[in-house]
Amino acid sequence: MTSVLLVDDDAELVEMMADYLERDGFHVETAADGEQGLIRALSGEFSIIVLDVMMPQMSGIDVLNQIRKRSRIPVLMLTARGDDIDRIVGLEQGADDYVPKPCTAREISARIRAILRRVGTTEETATQPVVASMLTMWPEQRRATWQSQPLELTSTEFNLLEVLARNAGRTVSKTELSEQALGRPLQKFDRSIEVHLSKIREKLGPLPDGRSCIQTIFRQGYQFIKS
């Protein structure tokens, strides 16, 4: 049974979400503050963390930052509706996705399943590595190298880069990236793809000629340079 850790100081919301998720087939444990949530998140007992941004003493962003120093476990952030700053900072720190509050337990369950599908291994997963330029990716192992050096990616960064690498030399639209890598339709004013790609570019660094290997094609999408 998939184990989920809910980290939120809203006791009523946590109870409601935990009850729904357990009826939906998940094993759920909870933490009421950031410090406790961080300890539990790093225990290795969970498949995914649902983490609220707004908590006293230690915020969700601080918890996420500490998690990412030691773990690549998927993290779904809960943010205040309309608070773009929290969303962007969360994505930059390595969150896999976010859901604005108020939200329904059904939506949380759907997002959890979508994230886990993207990071999980399926029978259809190709065993051959994906190779593009100096990048090599092993999707079934969720492992990647750049210039033969290990490349540390969040699960969402891995998904985006894999889609671009499989289509190296071809422009991939934001709609395609959202559907194939994020597992959801592209939403109006959604800047999460740009944030994730910015982090990927930072990790890859520039090519010898100074360009990024991921090019923005105006009004069309993005292209991984094929060499």
Kinemage of the C-alpha trace (Angstrom):
@kinemage 1
@onewidth
@group {chain A} dominant
@subgroup {mainchain}
@vectorlist {calphas} color= white
{ca met a 1} P 0.000 0.000 0.000
{ca thr a 2} L 1.343 3.435 -0.965
{ca ser a 3} L 2.324 5.476 2.101
{ca val a 4} L 1.568 9.200 2.173
{ca leu a 5} L 2.782 11.726 4.744
{ca leu a 6} L 0.512 14.770 5.244
{ca val a 7} L 2.310 17.717 6.834
{ca asp a 8} L -0.125 20.495 7.764
{ca asp a 9} L -1.103 22.300 10.967
{ca asp a 10} L -4.776 22.508 9.937
{ca ala a 11} L -6.104 19.595 11.995
{ca glu a 12} L -9.572 19.659 10.433
{ca leu a 13} L -8.232 19.626 6.865
{ca val a 14} L -5.711 16.895 7.667
{ca glu a 15} L -8.397 14.689 9.197
{ca met a 16} L -10.621 15.139 6.172
{ca met a 17} L -7.830 14.437 3.673
{ca ala a 18} L -6.458 11.475 5.608
{ca asp a 19} L -9.905 9.898 5.840
{ca tyr a 20} L -10.495 10.279 2.095
{ca leu a 21} L -7.038 9.059 1.078
{ca glu a 22} L -7.287 5.987 3.298
{ca arg a 23} L -10.654 5.127 1.777
{ca asp a 24} L -9.013 5.653 -1.620
{ca gly a 25} L -6.411 2.991 -0.910
{ca phe a 26} L -3.482 4.890 0.622
{ca his a 27} L -1.757 4.392 3.954
{ca val a 28} L -1.643 7.849 5.558
{ca glu a 29} L 0.366 9.299 8.424
{ca thr a 30} L 0.346 12.930 9.524
{ca ala a 31} L 2.601 15.561 11.050
{ca ala a 32} L 1.280 18.798 12.556
{ca asp a 33} L 4.399 20.958 12.187
{ca gly a 34} L 7.449 21.377 10.028
{ca glu a 35} L 10.015 19.941 12.419
{ca gln a 36} L 8.065 16.728 12.939
{ca gly a 37} L 7.243 16.573 9.236
{ca leu a 38} L 10.909 16.842 8.240
{ca ile a 39} L 11.945 13.995 10.543
{ca arg a 40} L 9.162 11.757 9.246
{ca ala a 41} L 9.793 12.718 5.594
{ca leu a 42} L 13.427 11.609 5.840
{ca ser a 43} L 12.569 8.305 7.507
{ca gly a 44} L 12.332 6.473 4.182
{ca glu a 45} L 8.891 5.112 5.065
{ca phe a 46} L 6.836 7.142 2.583
{ca ser a 47} L 6.268 7.224 -1.172
{ca ile a 48} L 5.240 10.890 -1.306
{ca ile a 49} L 4.922 13.947 0.951
{ca val a 50} L 1.978 16.385 0.876
{ca leu a 51} L 3.392 19.546 2.430
{ca asp a 52} L 1.630 22.774 3.378
{ca val a 53} L 3.565 26.011 2.826
{ca met a 54} L 2.074 28.064 5.662
{ca met a 55} L 3.058 26.542 9.002
{ca pro a 56} L 4.354 28.132 12.213
{ca gln a 57} L 8.016 27.989 13.263
{ca met a 58} L 9.271 25.999 10.265
{ca ser a 59} L 7.519 26.756 6.992
{ca gly a 60} L 6.821 24.235 4.263
{ca ile a 61} L 9.430 25.923 2.057
{ca asp a 62} L 12.069 25.440 4.766
{ca val a 63} L 11.031 21.805 5.175
{ca leu a 64} L 11.213 21.254 1.414
{ca asn a 65} L 14.662 22.819 1.263
{ca gln a 66} L 15.935 20.446 3.950
{ca ile a 67} L 14.291 17.432 2.310
{ca arg a 68} L 15.910 18.195 -1.036
{ca lys a 69} L 19.353 18.283 0.541
{ca arg a 70} L 18.992 14.604 1.412
{ca ser a 71} L 16.143 13.047 -0.557
{ca arg a 72} L 14.464 13.006 -3.975
{ca ile a 73} L 11.131 11.807 -2.577
{ca pro a 74} L 8.190 13.379 -4.491
{ca val a 75} L 6.679 16.406 -2.736
{ca leu a 76} L 3.264 17.914 -3.453
{ca met a 77} L 2.943 21.444 -2.045
{ca leu a 78} L -0.253 23.036 -0.743
{ca thr a 79} L -0.191 26.789 -1.386
{ca ala a 80} L -2.528 29.696 -0.768
{ca arg a 81} L -4.725 30.375 -3.773
{ca gly a 82} L -3.278 33.153 -5.906
{ca asp a 83} L 0.057 33.189 -4.065
{ca asp a 84} L 2.393 32.866 -7.029
{ca ile a 85} L 5.480 33.581 -4.918
{ca asp a 86} L 5.013 30.461 -2.788
{ca arg a 87} L 4.393 28.360 -5.871
{ca ile a 88} L 7.458 29.605 -7.707
{ca val a 89} L 9.726 29.300 -4.670
{ca gly a 90} L 8.394 25.799 -4.003
{ca leu a 91} L 9.065 24.703 -7.565
{ca glu a 92} L 12.517 26.260 -7.500
{ca gln a 93} L 13.316 24.347 -4.315
{ca gly a 94} L 12.316 21.074 -5.963
{ca ala a 95} L 8.587 20.555 -5.379
{ca asp a 96} L 7.054 18.205 -7.935
{ca asp a 97} L 3.680 19.921 -8.133
{ca tyr a 98} L 1.394 22.191 -6.150
{ca val a 99} L -2.299 22.470 -5.327
{ca pro a 100} L -3.787 25.816 -4.264
{ca lys a 101} L -5.999 25.918 -1.170
{ca pro a 102} L -8.872 25.560 -0.666
{ca cys a 103} L -8.757 22.192 -2.361
{ca thr a 104} L -10.649 18.923 -2.234
{ca ala a 105} L -9.311 15.611 -0.993
{ca arg a 106} L -10.305 14.140 -4.334
{ca glu a 107} L -7.992 16.553 -6.153
{ca ile a 108} L -5.148 15.755 -3.745
{ca ser a 109} L -5.645 12.039 -4.397
{ca ala a 110} L -5.635 12.575 -8.165
{ca arg a 111} L -2.458 14.677 -8.030
{ca ile a 112} L -0.725 12.103 -5.829
{ca arg a 113} L -1.555 9.313 -8.260
{ca ala a 114} L -0.403 11.404 -11.237
{ca ile a 115} L 2.959 12.133 -9.593
{ca leu a 116} L 3.479 8.521 -8.567
{ca arg a 117} L 2.633 7.324 -12.088
{ca arg a 118} L 5.270 9.633 -13.503
{ca val a 119} L 8.001 8.500 -11.126
{ca gly a 120} L 7.082 4.817 -11.085
{ca thr a 121} L 8.372 2.031 -13.285
{ca thr a 122} L 5.873 0.384 -15.625
{ca glu a 123} L 6.127 -2.662 -17.820
{ca glu a 124} L 6.026 -0.417 -20.858
{ca thr a 125} L 9.071 1.571 -19.743
{ca ala a 126} L 11.857 1.194 -22.254
{ca thr a 127} L 14.991 -0.489 -20.954
{ca gln a 128} L 17.269 1.306 -23.417
{ca pro a 129} L 18.722 4.640 -22.278
{ca val a 130} L 17.626 7.892 -23.862
{ca val a 131} L 20.677 9.607 -25.346
{ca ala a 132} L 20.753 13.192 -26.617
{ca ser a 133} L 23.970 15.143 -27.011
{ca met a 134} L 25.917 14.779 -23.740
{ca leu a 135} L 22.828 13.628 -21.861
{ca thr a 136} L 22.026 9.995 -21.041
{ca met a 137} L 18.856 9.016 -19.180
{ca trp a 138} L 17.696 5.656 -17.834
{ca pro a 139} L 13.928 6.160 -17.285
{ca glu a 140} L 13.361 2.828 -15.554
{ca gln a 141} L 16.034 3.714 -12.989
{ca arg a 142} L 15.153 7.409 -12.811
{ca arg a 143} L 18.849 8.087 -13.374
{ca ala a 144} L 20.613 10.573 -15.644
{ca thr a 145} L 24.122 11.736 -16.480
{ca trp a 146} L 25.382 14.871 -18.198
{ca gln a 147} L 28.879 14.772 -19.683
{ca ser a 148} L 29.188 11.367 -17.970
{ca gln a 149} L 28.619 12.950 -14.541
{ca pro a 150} L 25.592 12.086 -12.350
{ca leu a 151} L 22.768 14.588 -12.773
{ca glu a 152} L 20.611 15.235 -9.701
{ca leu a 153} L 17.040 15.950 -10.801
{ca thr a 154} L 13.692 16.127 -9.055
{ca ser a 155} L 11.098 13.730 -10.458
{ca thr a 156} L 9.356 16.548 -12.361
{ca glu a 157} L 12.649 17.856 -13.751
{ca phe a 158} L 13.461 14.316 -14.865
{ca asn a 159} L 10.104 14.004 -16.640
{ca leu a 160} L 10.475 17.324 -18.465
{ca leu a 161} L 14.033 16.615 -19.536
{ca glu a 162} L 13.111 13.115 -20.701
{ca val a 163} L 10.316 14.448 -22.936
{ca leu a 164} L 12.672 17.038 -24.440
{ca ala a 165} L 15.501 14.505 -24.886
{ca arg a 166} L 13.222 11.992 -26.620
{ca asn a 167} L 12.291 14.795 -29.024
{ca ala a 168} L 15.779 16.275 -29.421
{ca gly a 169} L 15.932 18.565 -32.431
{ca arg a 170} L 12.149 19.061 -32.463
{ca thr a 171} L 10.206 21.846 -30.788
{ca val a 172} L 7.943 20.565 -27.995
{ca ser a 173} L 5.013 22.797 -27.063
{ca lys a 174} L 4.145 23.752 -23.495
{ca thr a 175} L 0.903 21.842 -23.934
{ca glu a 176} L 2.801 18.651 -24.742
{ca leu a 177} L 5.200 19.171 -21.860
{ca ser a 178} L 2.383 19.773 -19.406
{ca glu a 179} L 0.433 16.716 -20.507
{ca gln a 180} L 3.383 14.326 -20.862
{ca ala a 181} L 5.662 15.492 -18.026
{ca leu a 182} L 3.321 17.087 -15.482
{ca gly a 183} L 0.417 14.760 -16.160
{ca arg a 184} L -2.181 17.508 -16.485
{ca pro a 185} L -3.565 19.884 -19.129
{ca leu a 186} L -1.797 23.195 -19.523
{ca gln a 187} L -3.435 25.853 -17.373
{ca lys a 188} L -3.666 29.512 -18.273
{ca phe a 189} L -0.931 31.624 -16.651
{ca asp a 190} L 0.802 28.474 -15.313
{ca arg a 191} L 4.520 29.280 -15.079
{ca ser a 192} L 5.641 26.030 -13.457
{ca ile a 193} L 7.223 24.651 -16.638
{ca glu a 194} L 9.375 27.765 -17.016
{ca val a 195} L 10.502 27.478 -13.402
{ca his a 196} L 11.421 23.799 -13.734
{ca leu a 197} L 13.256 24.361 -17.023
{ca ser a 198} L 15.210 27.220 -15.474
{ca lys a 199} L 16.436 24.849 -12.755
{ca ile a 200} L 17.319 22.202 -15.344
{ca arg a 201} L 19.315 24.707 -17.398
{ca glu a 202} L 21.155 25.756 -14.253
{ca lys a 203} L 22.085 22.142 -13.478
{ca leu a 204} L 23.232 21.398 -17.037
{ca gly a 205} L 25.177 24.602 -17.476
{ca pro a 206} L 26.029 26.210 -20.836
{ca leu a 207} L 27.318 24.458 -23.931
{ca pro a 208} L 30.885 25.236 -25.095
{ca asp a 209} L 29.496 28.018 -27.326
{ca gly a 210} L 27.684 29.604 -24.379
{ca arg a 211} L 24.172 28.553 -25.378
{ca ser a 212} L 21.805 26.494 -23.290
{ca cys a 213} L 21.055 23.033 -24.619
{ca ile a 214} L 17.365 23.816 -24.017
{ca gln a 215} L 16.269 26.593 -26.335
{ca thr a 216} L 13.068 28.613 -26.024
{ca ile a 217} L 11.329 28.810 -29.404
{ca phe a 218} L 9.215 31.968 -29.390
{ca arg a 219} L 5.485 31.223 -29.202
{ca gln a 220} L 6.096 27.557 -30.021
{ca gly a 221} L 7.731 25.846 -27.066
{ca tyr a 222} L 11.134 24.394 -26.239
{ca gln a 223} L 13.772 22.404 -28.051
{ca phe a 224} L 16.641 20.268 -26.812
{ca ile a 225} L 19.555 20.963 -29.136
{ca lys a 226} L 20.483 17.858 -31.081
{ca ser a 227} L 24.172 17.401 -31.775
